[in-house]
Amino acid sequence: MKFRYLILLAVICVYGTAESQSDFDLSQRWFNESVYNPGATGNSFSTGVFFHSRAQWVGIDGAPITNALTVDTYADPVHSAFGLTVYTDKIGYINSWSAKLSYAYYIFINENTSVALGLSGYLRNRNSHISPNMLDQSNDPAMSYSRINEYNPDFDFGVEFKGPLKIGAAVRHLLKYEPVNSFFPAHSTNIWTYASSRFNTLSGISLEPAVSYMYRDNIHRIEGGLIIYFLKSVSGREYNDRFWLGGMYRLNKQFAVLAGVNLTSKIRLGYSFDYGTGDLATISKMGTHELFLSWHFNRIFYKEPDCAMYRRSSIYSKKR
């Protein structure tokens, strides 16, 4: 097998990327929690479109490339939200795609506080094709796996509380997956929990500290960080995000820098750069890059208590 693929396989084994890529990883999931948690489906109380594009370990041949598209909408008459997520993921000679349907039911405790229970079901495909030019020796045992194609169904369950704090938890992969072929990483039930709160400090600045914990394939990961929003005033009292900067640190010696801007009142563009420290810095000097784009339209009402400035706004909890 060519040297570049041996490097990639060694990285997978040593740093647990088989675990990472059994579930694609996104640094900007804070702007689209529903990509992992069905309980967060429709939590913007609007119709939203979210797109993520992530290139991991840039500069290494065959490194992971992920694209994910989510569309969800909240239906006020039935206090329910519906969503669809489609993603593609490629690492080396392994390709994956999935189509997921999500549903969440909202229970409103008061005007500004809700609890949502969500369930998602999806179909996932994994396939690989090893061409002869990837191999230096015709008798390489990998040739016996030159073409592989597997499908498996799965389900996730999640809950999200939205009030002064946003707290969510998801139990993912309720159906355990054991691949027929050892080339594909297995996955078992895993857990993702998170909490964040947004509040204003100085005029024109809003802060959102966030923390998350993930247990996945016998690996524990804790992440914490802060996003700083810079606001602009509309008509003197109404505020919208102008742009934001933030940073996240994972206890496995990785950090991410996030930045973004609201192009319009409905379109948001974001970028993040991930880099490993210590031994992880030897994997890729160019790091990991991720783009995020979202579009919200047909907003029904605004219930999200982001900060005091928003709660004072005349658009808060108002039909649009």
C-alpha positions as CSV (number, residue, x, y, z in Angstrom):
1,M,0.0,0.0,0.0
2,K,1.4,3.4,-0.8
3,F,3.1,5.4,1.9
4,R,0.5,8.1,2.1
5,Y,-2.2,5.6,3.0
6,L,0.0,4.0,5.6
7,I,0.5,7.4,7.2
8,L,-3.3,8.0,7.3
9,L,-4.0,4.5,8.8
10,A,-1.3,5.0,11.4
11,V,-2.9,8.3,12.4
12,I,-6.3,6.6,12.7
13,C,-5.0,3.9,15.0
14,V,-2.9,6.2,17.2
15,Y,-5.2,9.2,17.7
16,G,-8.6,7.5,17.6
17,T,-9.8,9.1,14.4
18,A,-11.7,5.9,13.7
19,E,-13.8,7.0,16.7
20,S,-14.1,10.5,15.3
21,Q,-15.1,9.4,11.9
22,S,-17.6,6.8,13.0
23,D,-19.4,10.1,13.9
24,F,-18.4,13.2,11.9
25,D,-17.1,16.0,14.0
26,L,-18.1,19.7,13.7
27,S,-16.6,22.6,15.6
28,Q,-19.5,24.9,14.8
29,R,-22.2,22.6,16.1
30,W,-23.0,25.3,18.6
31,F,-24.9,27.1,15.9
32,N,-26.8,23.9,14.8
33,E,-27.1,21.5,17.8
34,S,-29.8,19.5,15.9
35,V,-27.1,17.9,13.7
36,Y,-26.3,15.7,16.8
37,N,-29.3,16.2,19.1
38,P,-32.9,15.6,17.7
39,G,-34.2,17.5,20.8
40,A,-32.7,20.7,19.3
41,T,-34.7,20.3,16.0
42,G,-36.4,23.6,15.2
43,N,-34.9,25.4,18.3
44,S,-34.7,28.7,16.3
45,F,-38.5,28.6,16.0
46,S,-38.3,29.3,12.3
47,T,-37.5,27.5,9.1
48,G,-33.7,27.1,9.0
49,V,-31.1,25.8,6.5
50,F,-27.7,25.0,7.8
51,F,-24.6,23.9,5.8
52,H,-21.3,22.7,7.2
53,S,-18.2,21.9,5.2
54,R,-15.1,20.6,7.1
55,A,-11.6,19.7,5.8
56,Q,-9.7,17.9,8.6
57,W,-5.9,17.7,8.8
58,V,-5.3,19.7,5.6
59,G,-2.2,18.6,3.7
60,I,-2.5,14.9,4.4
61,D,-3.7,12.8,1.5
62,G,-7.0,11.0,2.3
63,A,-7.7,13.1,5.4
64,P,-11.4,13.4,6.4
65,I,-13.7,15.7,4.4
66,T,-17.3,16.2,5.7
67,N,-20.3,18.1,4.3
68,A,-23.6,18.3,6.2
69,L,-26.9,19.9,5.2
70,T,-29.7,20.4,7.7
71,V,-33.2,21.8,7.1
72,D,-35.7,22.1,9.9
73,T,-38.9,24.0,10.7
74,Y,-41.1,24.7,13.7
75,A,-44.8,24.3,13.4
76,D,-46.5,26.4,16.1
77,P,-50.0,24.9,15.9
78,V,-48.8,21.5,16.9
79,H,-45.8,22.6,19.1
80,S,-43.6,20.4,17.0
81,A,-40.5,20.7,14.8
82,F,-39.4,18.5,11.8
83,G,-36.0,18.2,10.3
84,L,-33.9,16.5,7.6
85,T,-30.1,16.1,7.7
86,V,-28.0,14.7,4.9
87,Y,-24.3,14.4,5.1
88,T,-21.3,12.9,3.2
89,D,-18.1,11.9,4.8
90,K,-14.9,10.7,3.2
91,I,-11.7,9.5,4.8
92,G,-9.1,7.7,2.7
93,Y,-10.8,5.0,0.7
94,I,-13.9,5.0,3.0
95,N,-17.0,6.9,2.0
96,S,-20.1,7.5,4.0
97,W,-23.5,9.2,3.5
98,S,-26.6,9.3,5.6
99,A,-30.1,10.7,5.4
100,K,-31.8,11.4,8.8
101,L,-35.4,12.5,9.7
102,S,-35.9,14.2,13.0
103,Y,-39.0,15.2,15.1
104,A,-39.2,17.2,18.3
105,Y,-42.2,18.0,20.5
106,Y,-42.0,21.3,22.5
107,I,-43.5,21.8,26.0
108,F,-43.6,25.5,27.0
109,I,-43.2,26.1,30.7
110,N,-43.6,29.9,30.2
111,E,-43.2,32.4,27.4
112,N,-39.4,32.2,27.5
113,T,-38.8,28.6,28.7
114,S,-39.3,25.3,26.9
115,V,-38.4,21.7,26.9
116,A,-38.2,19.7,23.7
117,L,-38.1,15.9,23.3
118,G,-36.7,14.6,20.0
119,L,-36.3,11.4,18.1
120,S,-34.5,10.8,14.8
121,G,-34.2,7.8,12.5
122,Y,-31.8,7.5,9.6
123,L,-30.2,5.2,7.0
124,R,-26.5,5.2,6.7
125,N,-24.3,3.9,3.9
126,R,-20.6,3.1,4.0
127,N,-18.7,2.1,0.9
128,S,-15.1,1.8,-0.2
129,H,-13.3,1.2,-3.5
130,I,-9.6,0.4,-3.4
131,S,-8.1,0.9,-6.9
132,P,-5.0,-0.9,-8.0
133,N,-2.9,2.3,-8.1
134,M,-3.4,2.6,-4.3
135,L,-1.4,-0.7,-3.8
136,D,2.2,-1.4,-4.4
137,Q,1.8,-5.1,-4.3
138,S,-0.7,-7.2,-6.1
139,N,-0.8,-9.7,-3.3
140,D,-1.7,-7.2,-0.7
141,P,-4.6,-8.7,1.4
142,A,-6.5,-5.4,1.1
143,M,-7.3,-6.4,-2.5
144,S,-9.9,-8.8,-1.2
145,Y,-11.8,-5.8,0.0
146,S,-11.6,-3.8,-3.3
147,R,-15.4,-3.1,-3.3
148,I,-17.5,-2.9,-0.2
149,N,-21.0,-1.5,0.3
150,E,-22.9,-1.6,3.6
151,Y,-26.2,-0.1,4.8
152,N,-27.5,0.2,8.4
153,P,-30.5,1.9,10.1
154,D,-30.2,3.8,13.4
155,F,-32.0,6.0,15.9
156,D,-31.1,8.9,18.2
157,F,-33.0,10.4,21.1
158,G,-32.5,13.8,22.6
159,V,-33.8,16.5,24.9
160,E,-33.2,20.2,25.1
161,F,-34.1,22.8,27.8
162,K,-34.2,26.4,26.7
163,G,-34.5,29.2,29.2
164,P,-31.8,31.4,31.0
165,L,-29.6,28.4,30.2
166,K,-29.6,26.1,27.2
167,I,-29.0,22.5,28.3
168,G,-29.2,19.5,26.0
169,A,-28.4,15.8,26.0
170,A,-28.6,13.2,23.2
171,V,-28.2,9.4,23.3
172,R,-27.0,8.4,19.8
173,H,-26.8,5.1,18.0
174,L,-29.6,3.3,19.8
175,L,-29.0,0.4,17.4
176,K,-25.4,-0.9,17.7
177,Y,-23.6,-1.2,14.4
178,E,-21.1,-4.0,13.9
179,P,-19.5,-3.7,10.4
180,V,-19.2,-6.8,8.3
181,N,-15.8,-5.6,7.2
182,S,-13.0,-4.5,9.5
183,F,-12.2,-1.6,7.3
184,F,-15.3,0.2,8.6
185,P,-15.2,1.5,12.2
186,A,-17.9,0.1,14.5
187,H,-20.0,2.4,16.7
188,S,-22.0,1.8,19.8
189,T,-24.4,4.0,21.8
190,N,-22.8,7.3,22.8
191,I,-23.8,10.4,24.7
192,W,-23.4,14.1,24.1
193,T,-24.4,16.7,26.6
194,Y,-23.9,20.5,26.5
195,A,-24.8,23.7,28.2
196,S,-24.5,27.4,27.3
197,S,-25.9,30.7,28.4
198,R,-25.8,34.1,26.7
199,F,-25.8,37.4,28.4
200,N,-24.8,41.0,27.8
201,T,-22.0,42.7,29.8
202,L,-21.1,46.0,28.1
203,S,-23.0,48.0,25.6
204,G,-22.8,46.3,22.3
205,I,-21.2,43.1,23.6
206,S,-22.8,39.8,24.4
207,L,-21.0,36.7,25.9
208,E,-21.9,33.1,25.5
209,P,-19.8,30.6,27.6
210,A,-20.4,27.0,26.6
211,V,-19.3,23.5,27.8
212,S,-19.9,20.0,26.4
213,Y,-19.1,16.4,27.3
214,M,-19.1,13.5,24.9
215,Y,-18.7,9.8,25.5
216,R,-18.1,8.0,22.3
217,D,-16.6,4.5,21.7
218,N,-15.0,4.4,25.2
219,I,-13.4,7.9,24.7
220,H,-14.3,10.8,27.0
221,R,-14.1,14.3,25.6
222,I,-14.7,17.6,27.5
223,E,-14.8,20.9,25.7
224,G,-15.3,24.4,26.9
225,G,-15.1,27.9,25.4
226,L,-16.5,31.3,24.9
227,I,-18.1,33.2,22.0
228,I,-18.2,37.0,22.0
229,Y,-20.9,38.7,20.0
230,F,-20.6,42.2,18.8
231,L,-24.1,43.8,18.4
232,K,-25.5,46.6,16.3
233,S,-28.6,48.6,17.3
234,V,-31.7,48.7,15.1
235,S,-34.1,51.6,15.8
236,G,-32.3,52.4,19.0
237,R,-33.6,49.5,21.1
238,E,-33.6,46.4,18.8
239,Y,-30.3,44.5,18.6
240,N,-28.9,42.1,16.0
241,D,-25.6,40.3,16.0
242,R,-23.1,42.0,13.8
243,F,-20.2,39.6,14.0
244,W,-18.7,37.2,16.6
245,L,-15.3,35.8,17.7
246,G,-14.8,32.8,20.0
247,G,-12.5,30.0,21.1
248,M,-13.0,26.4,22.2
249,Y,-10.5,24.0,23.9
250,R,-10.8,20.3,24.1
251,L,-9.0,18.4,26.8
252,N,-7.4,16.1,24.3
253,K,-5.1,19.0,23.5
254,Q,-7.1,20.6,20.6
255,F,-8.3,24.1,20.3
256,A,-10.6,25.9,17.8
257,V,-10.9,29.5,16.9
258,L,-14.4,30.6,15.6
259,A,-15.4,33.8,13.7
260,G,-18.5,34.8,11.9
261,V,-20.7,37.5,10.6
262,N,-24.4,38.1,9.9
263,L,-24.5,39.0,6.2
264,T,-28.2,40.0,6.6
265,S,-30.8,39.6,9.3
266,K,-31.4,36.0,8.1
267,I,-28.1,34.8,6.6
268,R,-25.1,33.9,8.8
269,L,-21.6,32.9,7.7
270,G,-19.0,31.4,10.0
271,Y,-15.5,29.9,9.9
272,S,-13.4,27.9,12.4
273,F,-9.8,26.8,12.5
274,D,-8.9,23.7,14.6
275,Y,-5.3,22.9,15.7
276,G,-3.8,20.2,17.8
277,T,-1.1,20.9,20.4
278,G,1.6,18.6,21.7
279,D,1.8,15.3,19.8
280,L,-1.3,16.2,17.8
281,A,0.6,19.1,16.1
282,T,2.7,16.5,14.2
283,I,-0.4,15.3,12.3
284,S,-1.1,18.4,10.2
285,K,0.7,21.7,10.3
286,M,-2.2,23.3,8.3
287,G,-4.8,22.3,10.8
288,T,-8.6,21.8,10.2
289,H,-10.8,24.3,8.5
290,E,-14.6,24.5,8.6
291,L,-17.2,26.8,6.9
292,F,-20.7,27.3,8.2
293,L,-23.6,28.9,6.5
294,S,-27.2,29.3,7.8
295,W,-30.4,30.9,6.5
296,H,-33.5,31.5,8.6
297,F,-36.8,32.5,7.1
298,N,-40.4,32.3,8.0
299,R,-39.7,33.0,11.6
300,I,-42.8,32.4,13.6
301,F,-41.8,34.1,16.9
302,Y,-38.8,34.8,18.9
303,K,-38.7,33.0,22.2
304,E,-34.9,32.6,22.7
305,P,-33.8,34.6,25.8
306,D,-30.3,35.3,24.4
307,C,-29.6,38.4,26.5
308,A,-31.3,41.3,28.2
309,M,-31.0,43.5,25.2
310,Y,-32.9,41.0,23.1
311,R,-35.6,40.7,25.8
312,R,-36.1,44.4,25.8
313,S,-36.5,44.4,22.0
314,S,-39.9,45.0,20.5
315,I,-39.3,42.0,18.2
316,Y,-39.0,39.6,21.1
317,S,-41.9,37.2,21.3
318,K,-43.6,38.9,18.5
319,K,-45.2,37.6,15.3
320,R,-43.1,38.2,12.3
